[in-house]
């Protein structure tokens, strides 16, 4: 059985594009939550730096997450926000369970 996958994605919008990037990120939430294998897909905005957004995601496995990464709504987001995002960092993680 494959392990569940946690994704932490950090997006920093250009200062003049914060609200635009936020609106585009919010469009991802509802369709992603309906995808096969999506357990959790939460968008957060930094309280001190509103240009910084963080997705905290949990997936049944990496293959289903990879399908998400190729989904049409994510491709549309990337096209719409081209030039509006200052930086993007993604971490694939596995939860450490207590022995």
C-alpha angles and dihedrals in degrees: 000000000000121000124253113256128222119201125197112190121184118196124184115195124210108261094249093047102050098114092041093052091045091053091049092048092050089055088064097058104073098044093043093053087058093054122109111264098015109134099165134004113174126172119206133184122209113250094215100036111033091190090071120084129179131198116204108194137176122195134184089237144340095262092060091047089051089054087054091052089058096044119123096243092055092047089050091050092053092050093046095049098043106135093011097083119078096192142353127197125181128190124191107206141178121211116248108228123206113252 
